[in-house]
Amino acid sequence: MTSRPPPGLTWLNSSDEGEAHGALREVCASLVWAEKVLARRPYADVSALFDASDAAMAELSAGDLAEAMSGHPPIGRPKPGDPASAREQRGMSGASAELKAEMLALNLDYQERFGHVFLICATGLSAEQLRDAVRARIGNTPEREREAVRDELVKINRIRLTRLTQQHEGA
């Protein structure tokens, strides 16, 4: 017995290239990633979409990763008016003023060290877990941190692709 693909996956497979490309760029800001995922349509199931996403992420250059990160605000400061950003960073919403100030300082130290925002799949993490993660990763070498960022983007993209396949305006 075969199950029906989620409505958003059907939409992604059948929508015109421009619409699908726009939706994918909402998932990940990397143009190269979106093009690679778009090129592998149609997808038989969400697992195949995840595989394509993961493979595209693995192939991104340092510049492409920087572009992907550009779509992410610093932890503790979600994009104003962006419900996805607020949802993903929900763990910081109840943090104390002291912890928020510490996160701001850690974010600035991290950004000075690596040249980009601290990127983590924040979904489901508490403010304390986010703080501990930035503390742990700030000592990484630039090369190790770039791979940590790549791993976090894979997780974020999977969450966002799941949301896209479960409900999309055109579905």
C-alpha positions, 0 to 999 in steps of 0.5 A: 500500500503506497501512501500519498505524498504530503500536499506540500511535496506534491506542490513542490514537485508540480509548481513552476520553477520560480514558485518552487525556487522562492519557497526553497530560498525561504528554507535556505538562503543559499542560491546554490542549495536551492538550485541543487534541490530544485534540479532533483525534482520530482521527489518520491517522498520526503526522505528523498527530499531530505537526501537531496537537501543534505547532499546539496548542503555537503557540496556548498562552498564556504561562500555558499555557506556564508550565503546560507547563514545570511538568512539567519538572525543572531540567537536571541534576536529573531527577525521582526515579523518572521513567525518562523524565526520566532518559533525557531528561537522560542527557547530564548523568549523566557530567558532572564535579562541577565541571560539575554545580555550574556547571549548578546555578548557571546554572539558578539564574541563569536561573530568577531572570532568567526566573521558570522552569526552563531548558527544552531538549530535552536528548535526545542533548545532552552536559553541555557542550552543555547548559551552552553552551545555557543560557549562550547563552539567558540573555541573551535577552529574556523574549519571545525566551526564551518562543519558544525555550521553545515551540520546545523544547517542540515537540521534547520533545513530538514525542519523547514522542509518538513513544514513546507511539505506539510502545509504550503499555500499552493498545496 
